[in-house]
Amino acid sequence: MLIRLLVLATLLVLVGRIVRLLVRTPPLRKQESPPPSLVQDPVCGLYIEPQTAKESIEQEGKRIYFCSSSCARQFKTGRGVLTSGPSDRTEG
Ligand SMILES: [Zn+2]
């Protein structure tokens, strides 16, 4: 009868292990990094990252980013943005 008890004990241990494994399984959640917030260049319509923007100006408390200095220039000359800093002459 001792063997029966031993078998029962091992069974209990095994069941305990299985339950523990089932409980301990960590949730495998894939961490996805959020997409980088892109901003649109209002001149050419290109979507760019603010960090990689060549130029940026502030207009009405809002920051506008440009993919290139030529786009920024076009925007400035086209819409008459308040330019603060060195006087830029219009050269043609
Ligand atoms: Zn552009």
PDB file of the backbone (N, CA, C, O) and the ligand in Angstrom, with CONECT records:
HET     ZN  A 101       1
ATOM      1  N   MET A   1       0.822  -1.215   0.000  1.00  0.00           N
ATOM      2  CA  MET A   1       0.000   0.000   0.000  1.00  0.00           C
ATOM      3  C   MET A   1       0.853   1.260   0.000  1.00  0.00           C
ATOM      4  O   MET A   1       0.385   2.340  -0.360  1.00  0.00           O
ATOM      5  N   LEU A   2       2.079   1.115   0.398  1.00  0.00           N
ATOM      6  CA  LEU A   2       2.974   2.267   0.444  1.00  0.00           C
ATOM      7  C   LEU A   2       3.215   2.815  -0.959  1.00  0.00           C
ATOM      8  O   LEU A   2       3.311   4.026  -1.162  1.00  0.00           O
ATOM      9  N   ILE A   3       3.309   1.908  -1.915  1.00  0.00           N
ATOM     10  CA  ILE A   3       3.552   2.323  -3.305  1.00  0.00           C
ATOM     11  C   ILE A   3       2.409   3.192  -3.807  1.00  0.00           C
ATOM     12  O   ILE A   3       2.631   4.180  -4.507  1.00  0.00           O
ATOM     13  N   ARG A   4       1.202   2.826  -3.450  1.00  0.00           N
ATOM     14  CA  ARG A   4       0.044   3.594  -3.861  1.00  0.00           C
ATOM     15  C   ARG A   4       0.137   5.024  -3.348  1.00  0.00           C
ATOM     16  O   ARG A   4      -0.134   5.989  -4.063  1.00  0.00           O
ATOM     17  N   LEU A   5       0.527   5.122  -2.096  1.00  0.00           N
ATOM     18  CA  LEU A   5       0.675   6.446  -1.491  1.00  0.00           C
ATOM     19  C   LEU A   5       1.747   7.256  -2.225  1.00  0.00           C
ATOM     20  O   LEU A   5       1.587   8.451  -2.475  1.00  0.00           O
ATOM     21  N   LEU A   6       2.832   6.575  -2.558  1.00  0.00           N
ATOM     22  CA  LEU A   6       3.920   7.252  -3.266  1.00  0.00           C
ATOM     23  C   LEU A   6       3.449   7.756  -4.631  1.00  0.00           C
ATOM     24  O   LEU A   6       3.739   8.884  -5.029  1.00  0.00           O
ATOM     25  N   VAL A   7       2.728   6.906  -5.325  1.00  0.00           N
ATOM     26  CA  VAL A   7       2.210   7.291  -6.646  1.00  0.00           C
ATOM     27  C   VAL A   7       1.283   8.499  -6.518  1.00  0.00           C
ATOM     28  O   VAL A   7       1.335   9.442  -7.307  1.00  0.00           O
ATOM     29  N   LEU A   8       0.443   8.432  -5.502  1.00  0.00           N
ATOM     30  CA  LEU A   8      -0.489   9.534  -5.267  1.00  0.00           C
ATOM     31  C   LEU A   8       0.276  10.829  -4.985  1.00  0.00           C
ATOM     32  O   LEU A   8      -0.071  11.903  -5.475  1.00  0.00           O
ATOM     33  N   ALA A   9       1.314  10.687  -4.188  1.00  0.00           N
ATOM     34  CA  ALA A   9       2.108  11.864  -3.822  1.00  0.00           C
ATOM     35  C   ALA A   9       2.776  12.464  -5.061  1.00  0.00           C
ATOM     36  O   ALA A   9       2.750  13.678  -5.263  1.00  0.00           O
ATOM     37  N   THR A  10       3.374  11.601  -5.888  1.00  0.00           N
ATOM     38  CA  THR A  10       4.038  12.101  -7.097  1.00  0.00           C
ATOM     39  C   THR A  10       3.027  12.746  -8.038  1.00  0.00           C
ATOM     40  O   THR A  10       3.307  13.754  -8.686  1.00  0.00           O
ATOM     41  N   LEU A  11       1.851  12.141  -8.094  1.00  0.00           N
ATOM     42  CA  LEU A  11       0.805  12.714  -8.949  1.00  0.00           C
ATOM     43  C   LEU A  11       0.447  14.119  -8.482  1.00  0.00           C
ATOM     44  O   LEU A  11       0.310  15.048  -9.278  1.00  0.00           O
ATOM     45  N   LEU A  12       0.300  14.243  -7.167  1.00  0.00           N
ATOM     46  CA  LEU A  12      -0.035  15.544  -6.603  1.00  0.00           C
ATOM     47  C   LEU A  12       1.050  16.574  -6.917  1.00  0.00           C
ATOM     48  O   LEU A  12       0.782  17.722  -7.271  1.00  0.00           O
ATOM     49  N   VAL A  13       2.289  16.103  -6.768  1.00  0.00           N
ATOM     50  CA  VAL A  13       3.407  17.010  -7.054  1.00  0.00           C
ATOM     51  C   VAL A  13       3.376  17.446  -8.518  1.00  0.00           C
ATOM     52  O   VAL A  13       3.563  18.619  -8.841  1.00  0.00           O
ATOM     53  N   LEU A  14       3.136  16.472  -9.388  1.00  0.00           N
ATOM     54  CA  LEU A  14       3.095  16.774 -10.822  1.00  0.00           C
ATOM     55  C   LEU A  14       1.972  17.762 -11.134  1.00  0.00           C
ATOM     56  O   LEU A  14       2.153  18.739 -11.860  1.00  0.00           O
ATOM     57  N   VAL A  15       0.807  17.467 -10.557  1.00  0.00           N
ATOM     58  CA  VAL A  15      -0.333  18.361 -10.791  1.00  0.00           C
ATOM     59  C   VAL A  15      -0.011  19.763 -10.292  1.00  0.00           C
ATOM     60  O   VAL A  15      -0.316  20.767 -10.935  1.00  0.00           O
ATOM     61  N   GLY A  16       0.624  19.792  -9.107  1.00  0.00           N
ATOM     62  CA  GLY A  16       1.004  21.091  -8.548  1.00  0.00           C
ATOM     63  C   GLY A  16       1.935  21.841  -9.478  1.00  0.00           C
ATOM     64  O   GLY A  16       1.800  23.050  -9.666  1.00  0.00           O
ATOM     65  N   ARG A  17       2.884  21.115 -10.059  1.00  0.00           N
ATOM     66  CA  ARG A  17       3.837  21.755 -10.978  1.00  0.00           C
ATOM     67  C   ARG A  17       3.126  22.305 -12.213  1.00  0.00           C
ATOM     68  O   ARG A  17       3.380  23.422 -12.663  1.00  0.00           O
ATOM     69  N   ILE A  18       2.221  21.472 -12.745  1.00  0.00           N
ATOM     70  CA  ILE A  18       1.515  21.888 -13.962  1.00  0.00           C
ATOM     71  C   ILE A  18       0.689  23.143 -13.685  1.00  0.00           C
ATOM     72  O   ILE A  18       0.673  24.085 -14.477  1.00  0.00           O
ATOM     73  N   VAL A  19      -0.001  23.129 -12.532  1.00  0.00           N
ATOM     74  CA  VAL A  19      -0.812  24.301 -12.176  1.00  0.00           C
ATOM     75  C   VAL A  19       0.071  25.531 -12.043  1.00  0.00           C
ATOM     76  O   VAL A  19      -0.274  26.621 -12.497  1.00  0.00           O
ATOM     77  N   ARG A  20       1.221  25.326 -11.407  1.00  0.00           N
ATOM     78  CA  ARG A  20       2.123  26.454 -11.213  1.00  0.00           C
ATOM     79  C   ARG A  20       2.593  27.006 -12.560  1.00  0.00           C
ATOM     80  O   ARG A  20       2.658  28.218 -12.770  1.00  0.00           O
ATOM     81  N   LEU A  21       2.921  26.073 -13.472  1.00  0.00           N
ATOM     82  CA  LEU A  21       3.366  26.502 -14.805  1.00  0.00           C
ATOM     83  C   LEU A  21       2.271  27.289 -15.517  1.00  0.00           C
ATOM     84  O   LEU A  21       2.521  28.320 -16.142  1.00  0.00           O
ATOM     85  N   LEU A  22       1.042  26.767 -15.401  1.00  0.00           N
ATOM     86  CA  LEU A  22      -0.068  27.436 -16.079  1.00  0.00           C
ATOM     87  C   LEU A  22      -0.287  28.840 -15.518  1.00  0.00           C
ATOM     88  O   LEU A  22      -0.574  29.792 -16.244  1.00  0.00           O
ATOM     89  N   VAL A  23      -0.139  28.928 -14.197  1.00  0.00           N
ATOM     90  CA  VAL A  23      -0.368  30.229 -13.562  1.00  0.00           C
ATOM     91  C   VAL A  23       0.753  31.196 -13.884  1.00  0.00           C
ATOM     92  O   VAL A  23       0.545  32.395 -14.069  1.00  0.00           O
ATOM     93  N   ARG A  24       1.972  30.621 -13.946  1.00  0.00           N
ATOM     94  CA  ARG A  24       3.125  31.511 -14.080  1.00  0.00           C
ATOM     95  C   ARG A  24       3.412  31.941 -15.517  1.00  0.00           C
ATOM     96  O   ARG A  24       4.271  32.792 -15.743  1.00  0.00           O
ATOM     97  N   THR A  25       2.718  31.375 -16.473  1.00  0.00           N
ATOM     98  CA  THR A  25       3.019  31.740 -17.859  1.00  0.00           C
ATOM     99  C   THR A  25       2.838  33.251 -18.047  1.00  0.00           C
ATOM    100  O   THR A  25       1.734  33.781 -17.920  1.00  0.00           O
ATOM    101  N   PRO A  26       3.898  33.898 -18.340  1.00  0.00           N
ATOM    102  CA  PRO A  26       3.805  35.347 -18.513  1.00  0.00           C
ATOM    103  C   PRO A  26       3.090  35.700 -19.810  1.00  0.00           C
ATOM    104  O   PRO A  26       3.227  34.999 -20.812  1.00  0.00           O
ATOM    105  N   PRO A  27       2.343  36.768 -19.788  1.00  0.00           N
ATOM    106  CA  PRO A  27       1.641  37.176 -21.012  1.00  0.00           C
ATOM    107  C   PRO A  27       2.632  37.651 -22.072  1.00  0.00           C
ATOM    108  O   PRO A  27       3.324  38.656 -21.910  1.00  0.00           O
ATOM    109  N   LEU A  28       2.668  36.905 -23.136  1.00  0.00           N
ATOM    110  CA  LEU A  28       3.596  37.263 -24.212  1.00  0.00           C
ATOM    111  C   LEU A  28       3.004  38.381 -25.054  1.00  0.00           C
ATOM    112  O   LEU A  28       2.336  38.157 -26.063  1.00  0.00           O
ATOM    113  N   ARG A  29       3.274  39.571 -24.601  1.00  0.00           N
ATOM    114  CA  ARG A  29       2.731  40.712 -25.341  1.00  0.00           C
ATOM    115  C   ARG A  29       3.855  41.394 -26.109  1.00  0.00           C
ATOM    116  O   ARG A  29       4.891  41.757 -25.551  1.00  0.00           O
ATOM    117  N   LYS A  30       3.626  41.550 -27.359  1.00  0.00           N
ATOM    118  CA  LYS A  30       4.636  42.183 -28.201  1.00  0.00           C
ATOM    119  C   LYS A  30       4.571  43.700 -28.000  1.00  0.00           C
ATOM    120  O   LYS A  30       3.538  44.343 -28.181  1.00  0.00           O
ATOM    121  N   GLN A  31       5.701  44.215 -27.628  1.00  0.00           N
ATOM    122  CA  GLN A  31       5.718  45.661 -27.418  1.00  0.00           C
ATOM    123  C   GLN A  31       6.003  46.367 -28.735  1.00  0.00           C
ATOM    124  O   GLN A  31       7.094  46.279 -29.299  1.00  0.00           O
ATOM    125  N   GLU A  32       5.001  47.053 -29.190  1.00  0.00           N
ATOM    126  CA  GLU A  32       5.177  47.766 -30.445  1.00  0.00           C
ATOM    127  C   GLU A  32       5.408  49.251 -30.155  1.00  0.00           C
ATOM    128  O   GLU A  32       4.656  49.902 -29.430  1.00  0.00           O
ATOM    129  N   SER A  33       6.462  49.736 -30.747  1.00  0.00           N
ATOM    130  CA  SER A  33       6.737  51.152 -30.551  1.00  0.00           C
ATOM    131  C   SER A  33       5.751  51.967 -31.371  1.00  0.00           C
ATOM    132  O   SER A  33       5.462  51.634 -32.521  1.00  0.00           O
ATOM    133  N   PRO A  34       5.243  53.025 -30.779  1.00  0.00           N
ATOM    134  CA  PRO A  34       4.277  53.837 -31.512  1.00  0.00           C
ATOM    135  C   PRO A  34       4.922  54.474 -32.735  1.00  0.00           C
ATOM    136  O   PRO A  34       6.111  54.792 -32.723  1.00  0.00           O
ATOM    137  N   PRO A  35       4.149  54.657 -33.769  1.00  0.00           N
ATOM    138  CA  PRO A  35       4.711  55.254 -34.982  1.00  0.00           C
ATOM    139  C   PRO A  35       5.175  56.668 -34.705  1.00  0.00           C
ATOM    140  O   PRO A  35       4.545  57.398 -33.941  1.00  0.00           O
ATOM    141  N   PRO A  36       6.264  57.049 -35.318  1.00  0.00           N
ATOM    142  CA  PRO A  36       6.773  58.398 -35.095  1.00  0.00           C
ATOM    143  C   PRO A  36       5.784  59.441 -35.588  1.00  0.00           C
ATOM    144  O   PRO A  36       5.212  59.334 -36.672  1.00  0.00           O
ATOM    145  N   SER A  37       5.611  60.427 -34.768  1.00  0.00           N
ATOM    146  CA  SER A  37       4.654  61.478 -35.145  1.00  0.00           C
ATOM    147  C   SER A  37       5.233  62.285 -36.294  1.00  0.00           C
ATOM    148  O   SER A  37       6.245  62.973 -36.160  1.00  0.00           O
ATOM    149  N   LEU A  38       4.570  62.178 -37.398  1.00  0.00           N
ATOM    150  CA  LEU A  38       5.045  62.870 -38.587  1.00  0.00           C
ATOM    151  C   LEU A  38       4.311  64.195 -38.749  1.00  0.00           C
ATOM    152  O   LEU A  38       3.150  64.347 -38.369  1.00  0.00           O
ATOM    153  N   VAL A  39       5.022  65.123 -39.315  1.00  0.00           N
ATOM    154  CA  VAL A  39       4.412  66.407 -39.621  1.00  0.00           C
ATOM    155  C   VAL A  39       4.478  66.618 -41.128  1.00  0.00           C
ATOM    156  O   VAL A  39       5.349  66.089 -41.819  1.00  0.00           O
ATOM    157  N   GLN A  40       3.542  67.396 -41.603  1.00  0.00           N
ATOM    158  CA  GLN A  40       3.484  67.576 -43.048  1.00  0.00           C
ATOM    159  C   GLN A  40       4.112  68.898 -43.449  1.00  0.00           C
ATOM    160  O   GLN A  40       3.840  69.953 -42.877  1.00  0.00           O
ATOM    161  N   ASP A  41       4.942  68.794 -44.431  1.00  0.00           N
ATOM    162  CA  ASP A  41       5.507  69.983 -45.045  1.00  0.00           C
ATOM    163  C   ASP A  41       4.399  70.649 -45.860  1.00  0.00           C
ATOM    164  O   ASP A  41       3.900  70.063 -46.820  1.00  0.00           O
ATOM    165  N   PRO A  42       4.012  71.870 -45.483  1.00  0.00           N
ATOM    166  CA  PRO A  42       2.862  72.501 -46.147  1.00  0.00           C
ATOM    167  C   PRO A  42       3.153  72.904 -47.590  1.00  0.00           C
ATOM    168  O   PRO A  42       2.232  73.168 -48.363  1.00  0.00           O
ATOM    169  N   VAL A  43       4.420  72.951 -47.947  1.00  0.00           N
ATOM    170  CA  VAL A  43       4.757  73.408 -49.297  1.00  0.00           C
ATOM    171  C   VAL A  43       4.667  72.259 -50.302  1.00  0.00           C
ATOM    172  O   VAL A  43       3.973  72.355 -51.313  1.00  0.00           O
ATOM    173  N   CYS A  44       5.380  71.172 -50.006  1.00  0.00           N
ATOM    174  CA  CYS A  44       5.406  70.065 -50.955  1.00  0.00           C
ATOM    175  C   CYS A  44       4.514  68.905 -50.509  1.00  0.00           C
ATOM    176  O   CYS A  44       4.296  67.958 -51.265  1.00  0.00           O
ATOM    177  N   GLY A  45       4.002  68.981 -49.285  1.00  0.00           N
ATOM    178  CA  GLY A  45       3.091  67.950 -48.822  1.00  0.00           C
ATOM    179  C   GLY A  45       3.754  66.693 -48.329  1.00  0.00           C
ATOM    180  O   GLY A  45       3.092  65.683 -48.088  1.00  0.00           O
ATOM    181  N   LEU A  46       5.056  66.750 -48.180  1.00  0.00           N
ATOM    182  CA  LEU A  46       5.798  65.574 -47.738  1.00  0.00           C
ATOM    183  C   LEU A  46       5.667  65.421 -46.225  1.00  0.00           C
ATOM    184  O   LEU A  46       5.657  66.403 -45.482  1.00  0.00           O
ATOM    185  N   TYR A  47       5.569  64.182 -45.792  1.00  0.00           N
ATOM    186  CA  TYR A  47       5.523  63.909 -44.358  1.00  0.00           C
ATOM    187  C   TYR A  47       6.935  63.670 -43.833  1.00  0.00           C
ATOM    188  O   TYR A  47       7.670  62.826 -44.346  1.00  0.00           O
ATOM    189  N   ILE A  48       7.293  64.419 -42.812  1.00  0.00           N
ATOM    190  CA  ILE A  48       8.647  64.324 -42.276  1.00  0.00           C
ATOM    191  C   ILE A  48       8.588  64.252 -40.758  1.00  0.00           C
ATOM    192  O   ILE A  48       7.589  64.595 -40.125  1.00  0.00           O
ATOM    193  N   GLU A  49       9.699  63.793 -40.205  1.00  0.00           N
ATOM    194  CA  GLU A  49       9.810  63.783 -38.752  1.00  0.00           C
ATOM    195  C   GLU A  49      10.352  65.137 -38.305  1.00  0.00           C
ATOM    196  O   GLU A  49      11.266  65.684 -38.922  1.00  0.00           O
ATOM    197  N   PRO A  50       9.786  65.665 -37.238  1.00  0.00           N
ATOM    198  CA  PRO A  50      10.254  66.974 -36.755  1.00  0.00           C
ATOM    199  C   PRO A  50      11.753  66.987 -36.454  1.00  0.00           C
ATOM    200  O   PRO A  50      12.424  68.008 -36.606  1.00  0.00           O
ATOM    201  N   GLN A  51      12.266  65.820 -36.021  1.00  0.00           N
ATOM    202  CA  GLN A  51      13.679  65.771 -35.675  1.00  0.00           C
ATOM    203  C   GLN A  51      14.564  65.888 -36.906  1.00  0.00           C
ATOM    204  O   GLN A  51      15.678  66.408 -36.838  1.00  0.00           O
ATOM    205  N   THR A  52      14.065  65.407 -38.012  1.00  0.00           N
ATOM    206  CA  THR A  52      14.896  65.398 -39.210  1.00  0.00           C
ATOM    207  C   THR A  52      14.562  66.556 -40.147  1.00  0.00           C
ATOM    208  O   THR A  52      15.098  66.653 -41.251  1.00  0.00           O
ATOM    209  N   ALA A  53      13.677  67.422 -39.692  1.00  0.00           N
ATOM    210  CA  ALA A  53      13.296  68.542 -40.554  1.00  0.00           C
ATOM    211  C   ALA A  53      14.484  69.467 -40.761  1.00  0.00           C
ATOM    212  O   ALA A  53      15.238  69.757 -39.832  1.00  0.00           O
ATOM    213  N   LYS A  54      14.635  69.922 -41.999  1.00  0.00           N
ATOM    214  CA  LYS A  54      15.761  70.799 -42.313  1.00  0.00           C
ATOM    215  C   LYS A  54      15.552  72.172 -41.690  1.00  0.00           C
ATOM    216  O   LYS A  54      16.476  72.792 -41.162  1.00  0.00           O
ATOM    217  N   GLU A  55      14.318  72.619 -41.768  1.00  0.00           N
ATOM    218  CA  GLU A  55      14.026  73.940 -41.217  1.00  0.00           C
ATOM    219  C   GLU A  55      12.664  73.925 -40.572  1.00  0.00           C
ATOM    220  O   GLU A  55      11.805  73.102 -40.890  1.00  0.00           O
ATOM    221  N   SER A  56      12.492  74.840 -39.671  1.00  0.00           N
ATOM    222  CA  SER A  56      11.192  74.961 -39.025  1.00  0.00           C
ATOM    223  C   SER A  56      10.977  76.411 -38.617  1.00  0.00           C
ATOM    224  O   SER A  56      11.905  77.103 -38.201  1.00  0.00           O
ATOM    225  N   ILE A  57       9.755  76.844 -38.745  1.00  0.00           N
ATOM    226  CA  ILE A  57       9.426  78.192 -38.323  1.00  0.00           C
ATOM    227  C   ILE A  57       8.204  78.134 -37.417  1.00  0.00           C
ATOM    228  O   ILE A  57       7.450  77.162 -37.406  1.00  0.00           O
ATOM    229  N   GLU A  58       8.041  79.203 -36.664  1.00  0.00           N
ATOM    230  CA  GLU A  58       6.895  79.242 -35.781  1.00  0.00           C
ATOM    231  C   GLU A  58       5.927  80.298 -36.279  1.00  0.00           C
ATOM    232  O   GLU A  58       6.288  81.452 -36.509  1.00  0.00           O
ATOM    233  N   GLN A  59       4.714  79.875 -36.435  1.00  0.00           N
ATOM    234  CA  GLN A  59       3.700  80.791 -36.937  1.00  0.00           C
ATOM    235  C   GLN A  59       2.438  80.631 -36.102  1.00  0.00           C
ATOM    236  O   GLN A  59       1.872  79.544 -35.987  1.00  0.00           O
ATOM    237  N   GLU A  60       2.021  81.744 -35.528  1.00  0.00           N
ATOM    238  CA  GLU A  60       0.825  81.754 -34.686  1.00  0.00           C
ATOM    239  C   GLU A  60       0.908  80.691 -33.586  1.00  0.00           C
ATOM    240  O   GLU A  60      -0.058  79.987 -33.292  1.00  0.00           O
ATOM    241  N   GLY A  61       2.080  80.607 -33.002  1.00  0.00           N
ATOM    242  CA  GLY A  61       2.270  79.659 -31.902  1.00  0.00           C
ATOM    243  C   GLY A  61       2.350  78.221 -32.339  1.00  0.00           C
ATOM    244  O   GLY A  61       2.405  77.317 -31.505  1.00  0.00           O
ATOM    245  N   LYS A  62       2.357  77.999 -33.624  1.00  0.00           N
ATOM    246  CA  LYS A  62       2.424  76.639 -34.129  1.00  0.00           C
ATOM    247  C   LYS A  62       3.714  76.446 -34.913  1.00  0.00           C
ATOM    248  O   LYS A  62       4.115  77.295 -35.710  1.00  0.00           O
ATOM    249  N   ARG A  63       4.340  75.326 -34.669  1.00  0.00           N
ATOM    250  CA  ARG A  63       5.618  75.057 -35.328  1.00  0.00           C
ATOM    251  C   ARG A  63       5.356  74.357 -36.659  1.00  0.00           C
ATOM    252  O   ARG A  63       4.598  73.391 -36.753  1.00  0.00           O
ATOM    253  N   ILE A  64       6.008  74.881 -37.662  1.00  0.00           N
ATOM    254  CA  ILE A  64       5.853  74.299 -38.996  1.00  0.00           C
ATOM    255  C   ILE A  64       7.210  73.804 -39.463  1.00  0.00           C
ATOM    256  O   ILE A  64       8.214  74.512 -39.384  1.00  0.00           O
ATOM    257  N   TYR A  65       7.215  72.582 -39.947  1.00  0.00           N
ATOM    258  CA  TYR A  65       8.477  71.956 -40.339  1.00  0.00           C
ATOM    259  C   TYR A  65       8.542  71.809 -41.855  1.00  0.00           C
ATOM    260  O   TYR A  65       7.537  71.616 -42.540  1.00  0.00           O
ATOM    261  N   PHE A  66       9.769  71.911 -42.338  1.00  0.00           N
ATOM    262  CA  PHE A  66       9.980  71.790 -43.779  1.00  0.00           C
ATOM    263  C   PHE A  66      11.048  70.748 -44.070  1.00  0.00           C
ATOM    264  O   PHE A  66      11.993  70.555 -43.305  1.00  0.00           O
ATOM    265  N   CYS A  67      10.862  70.085 -45.201  1.00  0.00           N
ATOM    266  CA  CYS A  67      11.796  69.033 -45.570  1.00  0.00           C
ATOM    267  C   CYS A  67      13.097  69.621 -46.079  1.00  0.00           C
ATOM    268  O   CYS A  67      14.144  68.975 -46.018  1.00  0.00           O
ATOM    269  N   SER A  68      13.034  70.843 -46.581  1.00  0.00           N
ATOM    270  CA  SER A  68      14.238  71.467 -47.105  1.00  0.00           C
ATOM    271  C   SER A  68      14.156  72.976 -46.930  1.00  0.00           C
ATOM    272  O   SER A  68      13.084  73.545 -46.721  1.00  0.00           O
ATOM    273  N   SER A  69      15.315  73.598 -47.021  1.00  0.00           N
ATOM    274  CA  SER A  69      15.354  75.046 -46.837  1.00  0.00           C
ATOM    275  C   SER A  69      14.625  75.760 -47.968  1.00  0.00           C
ATOM    276  O   SER A  69      14.098  76.858 -47.788  1.00  0.00           O
ATOM    277  N   SER A  70      14.603  75.120 -49.136  1.00  0.00           N
ATOM    278  CA  SER A  70      13.916  75.752 -50.264  1.00  0.00           C
ATOM    279  C   SER A  70      12.413  75.786 -50.016  1.00  0.00           C
ATOM    280  O   SER A  70      11.734  76.741 -50.392  1.00  0.00           O
ATOM    281  N   CYS A  71      11.903  74.739 -49.382  1.00  0.00           N
ATOM    282  CA  CYS A  71      10.486  74.709 -49.048  1.00  0.00           C
ATOM    283  C   CYS A  71      10.177  75.800 -48.022  1.00  0.00           C
ATOM    284  O   CYS A  71       9.163  76.492 -48.116  1.00  0.00           O
ATOM    285  N   ALA A  72      11.070  75.937 -47.046  1.00  0.00           N
ATOM    286  CA  ALA A  72      10.873  76.968 -46.033  1.00  0.00           C
ATOM    287  C   ALA A  72      10.878  78.346 -46.673  1.00  0.00           C
ATOM    288  O   ALA A  72      10.076  79.211 -46.321  1.00  0.00           O
ATOM    289  N   ARG A  73      11.783  78.538 -47.612  1.00  0.00           N
ATOM    290  CA  ARG A  73      11.874  79.836 -48.284  1.00  0.00           C
ATOM    291  C   ARG A  73      10.597  80.104 -49.085  1.00  0.00           C
ATOM    292  O   ARG A  73      10.039  81.201 -49.072  1.00  0.00           O
ATOM    293  N   GLN A  74      10.172  79.074 -49.765  1.00  0.00           N
ATOM    294  CA  GLN A  74       8.928  79.237 -50.538  1.00  0.00           C
ATOM    295  C   GLN A  74       7.763  79.616 -49.643  1.00  0.00           C
ATOM    296  O   GLN A  74       6.940  80.463 -49.989  1.00  0.00           O
ATOM    297  N   PHE A  75       7.711  78.983 -48.506  1.00  0.00           N
ATOM    298  CA  PHE A  75       6.633  79.253 -47.569  1.00  0.00           C
ATOM    299  C   PHE A  75       6.722  80.693 -47.079  1.00  0.00           C
ATOM    300  O   PHE A  75       5.717  81.401 -47.002  1.00  0.00           O
ATOM    301  N   LYS A  76       7.939  81.112 -46.751  1.00  0.00           N
ATOM    302  CA  LYS A  76       8.129  82.465 -46.223  1.00  0.00           C
ATOM    303  C   LYS A  76       7.784  83.506 -47.274  1.00  0.00           C
ATOM    304  O   LYS A  76       7.066  84.467 -46.997  1.00  0.00           O
ATOM    305  N   THR A  77       8.281  83.317 -48.444  1.00  0.00           N
ATOM    306  CA  THR A  77       8.049  84.312 -49.493  1.00  0.00           C
ATOM    307  C   THR A  77       6.611  84.257 -49.979  1.00  0.00           C
ATOM    308  O   THR A  77       6.048  85.266 -50.405  1.00  0.00           O
ATOM    309  N   GLY A  78       6.034  83.093 -49.912  1.00  0.00           N
ATOM    310  CA  GLY A  78       4.681  82.943 -50.440  1.00  0.00           C
ATOM    311  C   GLY A  78       3.607  83.467 -49.513  1.00  0.00           C
ATOM    312  O   GLY A  78       2.570  83.950 -49.966  1.00  0.00           O
ATOM    313  N   ARG A  79       3.844  83.376 -48.248  1.00  0.00           N
ATOM    314  CA  ARG A  79       2.780  83.747 -47.313  1.00  0.00           C
ATOM    315  C   ARG A  79       3.137  84.909 -46.408  1.00  0.00           C
ATOM    316  O   ARG A  79       2.316  85.351 -45.603  1.00  0.00           O
ATOM    317  N   GLY A  80       4.355  85.403 -46.536  1.00  0.00           N
ATOM    318  CA  GLY A  80       4.701  86.567 -45.744  1.00  0.00           C
ATOM    319  C   GLY A  80       4.730  86.296 -44.259  1.00  0.00           C
ATOM    320  O   GLY A  80       3.992  86.900 -43.481  1.00  0.00           O
ATOM    321  N   VAL A  81       5.587  85.386 -43.887  1.00  0.00           N
ATOM    322  CA  VAL A  81       5.715  85.066 -42.468  1.00  0.00           C
ATOM    323  C   VAL A  81       6.590  86.101 -41.796  1.00  0.00           C
ATOM    324  O   VAL A  81       7.560  86.592 -42.375  1.00  0.00           O
ATOM    325  N   LEU A  82       6.235  86.423 -40.573  1.00  0.00           N
ATOM    326  CA  LEU A  82       7.036  87.366 -39.811  1.00  0.00           C
ATOM    327  C   LEU A  82       8.420  86.783 -39.589  1.00  0.00           C
ATOM    328  O   LEU A  82       8.577  85.774 -38.901  1.00  0.00           O
ATOM    329  N   THR A  83       9.406  87.414 -40.166  1.00  0.00           N
ATOM    330  CA  THR A  83      10.759  86.894 -40.040  1.00  0.00           C
ATOM    331  C   THR A  83      11.485  87.670 -38.965  1.00  0.00           C
ATOM    332  O   THR A  83      11.579  88.896 -39.012  1.00  0.00           O
ATOM    333  N   SER A  84      11.982  86.954 -38.023  1.00  0.00           N
ATOM    334  CA  SER A  84      12.759  87.577 -36.962  1.00  0.00           C
ATOM    335  C   SER A  84      14.194  87.125 -37.091  1.00  0.00           C
ATOM    336  O   SER A  84      14.467  85.929 -37.195  1.00  0.00           O
ATOM    337  N   GLY A  85      15.104  88.066 -37.084  1.00  0.00           N
ATOM    338  CA  GLY A  85      16.500  87.697 -37.233  1.00  0.00           C
ATOM    339  C   GLY A  85      17.153  88.580 -38.275  1.00  0.00           C
ATOM    340  O   GLY A  85      16.733  89.715 -38.500  1.00  0.00           O
ATOM    341  N   PRO A  86      18.157  88.061 -38.890  1.00  0.00           N
ATOM    342  CA  PRO A  86      18.866  88.873 -39.903  1.00  0.00           C
ATOM    343  C   PRO A  86      17.965  89.186 -41.086  1.00  0.00           C
ATOM    344  O   PRO A  86      17.224  88.340 -41.588  1.00  0.00           O
ATOM    345  N   SER A  87      18.064  90.447 -41.508  1.00  0.00           N
ATOM    346  CA  SER A  87      17.203  90.866 -42.624  1.00  0.00           C
ATOM    347  C   SER A  87      17.576  90.101 -43.875  1.00  0.00           C
ATOM    348  O   SER A  87      18.716  90.144 -44.337  1.00  0.00           O
ATOM    349  N   ASP A  88      16.609  89.412 -44.405  1.00  0.00           N
ATOM    350  CA  ASP A  88      16.897  88.693 -45.641  1.00  0.00           C
ATOM    351  C   ASP A  88      16.398  89.493 -46.814  1.00  0.00           C
ATOM    352  O   ASP A  88      15.252  89.942 -46.852  1.00  0.00           O
ATOM    353  N   ARG A  89      17.285  89.660 -47.771  1.00  0.00           N
ATOM    354  CA  ARG A  89      16.928  90.448 -48.941  1.00  0.00           C
ATOM    355  C   ARG A  89      16.370  89.532 -50.018  1.00  0.00           C
ATOM    356  O   ARG A  89      16.726  88.361 -50.146  1.00  0.00           O
ATOM    357  N   THR A  90      15.508  90.115 -50.752  1.00  0.00           N
ATOM    358  CA  THR A  90      14.957  89.331 -51.863  1.00  0.00           C
ATOM    359  C   THR A  90      15.905  89.449 -53.043  1.00  0.00           C
ATOM    360  O   THR A  90      16.090  90.517 -53.627  1.00  0.00           O
ATOM    361  N   GLU A  91      16.479  88.344 -53.357  1.00  0.00           N
ATOM    362  CA  GLU A  91      17.388  88.322 -54.475  1.00  0.00           C
ATOM    363  C   GLU A  91      16.792  87.472 -55.573  1.00  0.00           C
ATOM    364  O   GLU A  91      16.279  86.375 -55.348  1.00  0.00           O
ATOM    365  N   GLY A  92      16.873  87.978 -56.676  1.00  0.00           N
ATOM    366  CA  GLY A  92      16.174  87.316 -57.715  1.00  0.00           C
ATOM    367  C   GLY A  92      16.948  86.608 -58.703  1.00  0.00           C
ATOM    368  O   GLY A  92      16.382  86.018 -59.624  1.00  0.00           O
TER     369      GLY A  92
HETATM  370 ZN    ZN A 101       9.167  70.207 -48.749  1.00  0.00          ZN2+
END
